[in-house]
Amino acid sequence: MFAVYAKEPNADDPLASLVVGEREDPDVPEGWVRVSVRAASLNMHDIWTLRGVGIKPDQFPMILGCDGAGVLDDGTEVVLHSVVNDPAWHGDDTLDPKRTLLTEKYQGTFADSVVVPARNVLPKPAGLSFTEAATMGTAWLTAYRMLFVKSGLRPGQTMLVQGASGGVATALVQLGHAAGMRVWVTGRSEEKRALAEQLGAHATFEPGARLPERVDAVFETVGKATWAHSLKSLKPGGIVVVSGSTSGGDPSADLQRVFFLQLRVVGSTMGSRDELADLLSYVELAGIRPRIGAELPMTEAASGFADMLEGRTAGKIVFTR
C-alpha cells in the first residue's frame, strides 16, 4: 500500500529520512480494526520521529502520522484517538505508563490504511469534513485538555497563547473564544497575528511585549524562547499550562517568581478517549470549524514537512488520500 514513512532516524537532517513510497499491507489482530485513511494531519511529533526521538531504532521503518480520519470496512466514518493503551489499563489514558502513540510502536496514518484497537475509533461528526476531523486527535485534543481540564479558567477570564500559528495554538484561540474567554496571543509576524485575530483573538502582541495587564493563564507550546515572558505575564496565583517546548526544554525556572507569586506550572499531554468524544461533541454543538493552513495530497508530503520544519504554518497542515 502507499505510505509516507521514516526509513531510519536522522537527528541532523530529518527530511533526508522521509520516504514517499510503498509499505506492506497491515494485518488486523483480534480486537483491532482497519481504517481506510481519508485525511491525516501533520504534527511536530512526526518531525521528532524522523529525528529518532521517542522511538527505538529497531522500530524503523515507521509509517508517520499520529492522527487522522477515515472509514471502517463497514463504511462507518471515524476519527482516530492516537493514544494506544495497555489492554489491562483502567483510568486516564495519558497516565498509563505503558501507553504509546501511533508512530512510536505502531504504524501511523500517512498511508492507504491504518490498524488500531477498536476503542481508538470514534464516530466522525457529520458537520466536519474528513480534513477538519483529521486535526482533532492530536492538536485539538491537546488544546481541549489544556484549556478545559488543566487550566481551571472560567468564562470572562484572560488567557495568553504563546505562538500564534501552530496547530495547538490556533485550536486554543478558537476554543477559548467560543468558551467566552478573553484571548490574547503573541505572534512573530503581522501575518501570524492577523490570523489569530481572524480566529477570534481579542488582542495580539509581538513576542515578549509588555501586556496591558497580567493574565489568568498562559498556554505554552514554545518553551525556552517564551518561558520568561509567560511567567512575567501571570497574575499572582496564575497558571501556565505547558504541552510542548519547540524552542527548547531548558529555560530558567525563575523559582523566586514562582513561589513568591504562588504561580502554578502544570504539564499537559494529549488527552483521553472520553475527552476526544467530548471535544467532537463540543465543536459540533458550537459550530466550530478548525483552521486548515494547508491541504496537500499525501504524495506531496515532503512539501508539508518542509513547511513545518521551517515554521511556515498558518493552522494545521493536512494530507489527504
C-alpha positions in Angstrom: 0.0 0.0 0.0 1.0 3.6 -0.4 2.7 5.2 2.7 4.8 8.1 3.9 7.4 6.8 6.3 10.7 7.3 8.1 13.3 4.9 6.9 15.7 5.5 9.8 16.4 8.1 12.5 18.3 11.2 11.4 18.8 13.8 14.1 20.7 16.2 11.9 18.7 16.1 8.7 15.2 14.7 9.4 13.9 15.2 5.9 16.6 13.0 4.5 14.9 10.1 6.2 11.5 10.8 4.8 10.2 8.3 2.1 7.1 8.6 0.0 6.6 5.1 -1.4 5.1 1.7 -0.6 4.9 -0.5 2.5 3.3 -3.9 3.2 -0.4 -4.1 3.9 -1.1 -4.4 7.6 -2.6 -7.4 9.4 -5.6 -6.8 11.6 -5.3 -8.5 15.0 -8.3 -9.6 17.0 -9.9 -6.6 18.7 -8.4 -4.2 16.2 -9.9 -2.5 13.1 -8.7 -1.3 9.8 -9.4 2.3 8.9 -9.1 3.5 5.2 -7.5 6.9 5.7 -9.1 9.9 4.0 -7.1 12.6 5.8 -4.3 12.8 8.3 -2.8 15.9 9.8 0.9 16.7 10.3 2.3 17.3 13.8 5.6 18.2 15.3 5.6 14.6 16.7 6.3 13.5 13.1 9.4 15.7 12.9 10.6 14.2 16.3 10.0 10.7 14.9 12.2 11.5 11.9 14.9 12.6 14.3 14.6 9.4 16.3 13.1 11.0 19.4 10.6 8.8 21.3 11.1 5.8 19.1 13.6 2.9 19.3 15.9 2.4 16.3 14.6 -1.1 15.8 11.1 0.3 15.2 12.1 1.7 11.8 10.9 1.9 9.1 7.9 3.6 10.7 4.9 5.0 8.8 4.3 8.6 10.0 1.1 10.3 11.1 -0.3 10.0 14.6 -3.9 11.1 13.9 -6.5 11.2 11.2 -9.9 10.4 10.0 -11.3 7.7 7.6 -13.7 4.9 7.0 -14.1 1.4 8.6 -14.5 -1.6 6.4 -18.3 -1.4 7.1 -18.4 2.2 5.8 -18.6 3.9 9.2 -16.8 7.3 9.2 -14.5 7.7 12.2 -11.9 9.9 13.9 -8.8 8.3 15.4 -7.7 8.5 19.0 -3.9 8.4 18.9 -3.1 7.1 22.4 -2.8 3.3 22.5 -3.1 1.9 26.0 -2.1 -1.4 27.6 -5.2 -3.6 27.4 -5.1 -4.0 31.2 -5.0 -0.3 31.9 -8.0 1.5 33.6 -8.1 5.2 34.2 -6.8 8.3 32.4 -5.4 7.1 29.1 -2.5 9.6 29.3 -1.2 8.3 32.7 -0.8 4.7 31.6 3.0 4.0 32.0 2.8 1.6 29.0 0.9 4.0 26.7 2.2 4.8 23.3 1.2 7.0 20.4 0.8 5.9 16.8 4.3 6.1 15.1 6.1 5.2 18.4 5.4 1.5 18.4 2.5 1.0 15.9 2.5 2.2 12.3 0.9 5.6 11.6 -1.8 7.2 9.4 0.1 8.6 6.4 -0.9 5.6 4.3 -3.8 4.0 2.5 -4.9 2.3 5.7 -4.0 2.1 9.4 -4.8 -0.6 12.0 -5.8 0.5 15.6 -7.5 -1.0 18.6 -11.3 -0.9 18.2 -11.7 1.5 21.1 -9.4 4.0 19.3 -12.0 5.0 16.7 -14.9 7.4 17.4 -17.8 8.4 15.1 -16.9 11.4 12.9 -19.3 14.4 13.4 -21.4 14.9 10.3 -20.6 18.7 10.4 -16.8 18.1 10.0 -15.1 17.2 6.7 -12.5 14.4 6.8 -9.8 17.1 6.5 -11.2 19.0 9.5 -11.8 15.9 11.6 -8.2 14.8 11.0 -7.0 17.7 13.2 -9.0 16.6 16.2 -7.0 13.7 17.6 -3.7 15.4 18.5 -3.6 19.2 18.2 -7.2 19.9 19.1 -7.4 17.3 21.8 -4.2 18.7 23.3 -5.7 22.2 23.3 -9.0 21.0 24.7 -7.3 19.2 27.7 -5.0 22.2 28.3 -8.0 24.6 28.4 -10.9 22.7 29.9 -9.2 20.0 32.0 -6.0 21.6 33.2 -6.3 25.4 33.4 -9.3 25.9 35.6 -10.2 29.0 33.6 -13.7 30.4 33.8 -15.6 32.4 31.0 -14.6 36.1 31.2 -11.0 35.4 32.4 -8.0 36.3 30.3 -5.7 33.8 28.6 -2.5 34.3 26.7 -1.5 31.9 23.9 2.2 31.9 23.1 2.8 31.5 19.3 0.0 32.4 17.0 0.0 30.0 14.1 0.7 26.4 15.2 -2.0 23.7 15.4 -2.4 23.7 19.2 -2.2 27.5 19.3 -4.9 28.1 16.7 -7.1 25.5 18.4 -6.7 27.2 21.8 -7.7 30.5 20.2 -10.8 29.1 18.7 -11.8 27.1 21.7 -11.1 29.9 24.2 -13.1 32.4 22.1 -16.0 30.0 21.8 -16.0 29.4 25.6 -16.1 33.1 26.5 -12.5 33.7 27.5 -10.7 36.9 26.6 -8.0 35.6 24.3 -4.6 37.3 23.8 -2.0 35.9 21.5 1.7 36.5 20.7 3.0 36.1 17.2 6.3 36.7 15.4 4.8 38.4 12.3 1.9 40.6 11.3 0.5 37.8 9.2 0.5 35.4 12.1 -1.0 37.9 14.5 -3.7 38.7 11.8 -4.5 35.0 11.6 -5.0 34.8 15.4 -7.4 37.8 15.2 -9.3 36.2 12.4 -9.8 33.1 14.6 -11.1 35.1 17.5 -8.2 36.6 19.4 -9.2 39.8 21.1 -5.7 41.3 21.0 -2.3 40.2 19.6 1.2 41.2 20.6 4.8 40.8 19.5 6.7 38.1 21.3 7.9 39.4 24.7 5.8 42.5 24.5 4.6 44.1 27.8 0.9 43.3 28.1 -1.8 45.9 29.1 -2.3 43.8 32.3 -1.4 40.4 33.7 -3.4 37.3 32.7 -5.1 34.5 34.5 -3.4 31.7 32.4 -0.7 31.3 29.8 -0.7 28.4 27.3 2.8 27.3 26.4 4.0 25.1 23.5 7.1 27.2 22.6 9.3 26.6 25.6 12.6 28.3 26.2 12.1 31.3 23.9 8.9 32.4 25.6 9.1 31.0 29.1 10.3 34.1 30.9 7.6 36.2 29.3 5.0 33.6 30.2 5.9 33.8 33.9 6.1 37.6 33.9 2.7 37.8 32.3 0.8 35.9 35.0 -1.3 37.4 37.8 -0.4 36.3 41.3 -1.8 32.8 41.7 -2.0 32.4 37.9 -1.2 29.2 35.9 0.9 28.3 33.0 -0.1 25.1 31.2 2.6 23.6 29.0 2.3 20.9 26.4 5.4 21.5 24.3 8.8 23.1 24.0 9.6 23.5 20.3 12.3 26.1 21.0 14.0 24.1 23.7 13.0 22.5 27.0 15.6 24.0 29.4 14.6 27.6 30.3 15.3 29.2 33.7 12.7 28.1 36.1 12.6 31.5 37.8 11.7 29.8 41.0 11.7 33.0 43.1 8.8 34.4 40.9 7.0 31.0 41.0 7.0 30.8 44.8 6.6 34.5 45.7 3.6 34.9 43.3 2.3 31.4 44.0 2.3 30.6 40.3 1.2 27.2 39.2 3.1 25.3 36.4 1.1 22.4 35.0 2.1 19.9 32.4 -0.4 18.5 29.9 -0.1 15.7 27.3 -2.6 14.8 24.6 -6.0 13.7 26.1 -8.2 10.7 26.9 -10.6 9.0 24.6 -13.5 10.4 26.6 -12.1 13.9 26.3 -11.9 13.4 22.5 -15.5 12.3 22.5 -16.4 15.5 24.4 -14.3 17.6 22.1 -16.0 16.2 19.0 -19.4 16.9 20.6 -18.4 20.4 21.5 -17.1 21.5 18.1 -20.4 20.2 16.6 -22.6 21.9 19.1 -20.7 25.2 18.9 -20.3 25.2 15.2 -16.5 25.4 15.4 -14.6 24.6 12.2 -10.8 24.1 12.7 -8.4 26.3 10.8 -6.7 24.4 8.0 -3.5 26.1 6.9 -2.7 23.8 4.0 -4.3 20.7 2.4 -2.0 18.6 0.3 -2.2 15.2 -1.3 -0.2 12.7 0.6 2.1 12.3 -2.4 3.3 15.9 -1.7 4.0 15.2 2.0 7.6 16.3 1.7 6.5 19.9 1.0 4.3 19.9 4.1 7.1 18.6 6.3 9.5 21.3 5.0 7.0 24.0 5.8 6.5 22.7 9.3 10.3 22.4 9.9 10.8 26.0 8.8 7.8 27.3 10.7 5.8 28.2 7.6 2.4 27.3 9.2 -0.9 29.1 9.4 -3.1 26.4 11.0 -2.9 22.7 10.5 -1.2 21.0 7.6 -3.4 18.1 6.4 -2.6 15.3 3.9 -5.4 13.7 2.0 -5.9 10.5 0.0 
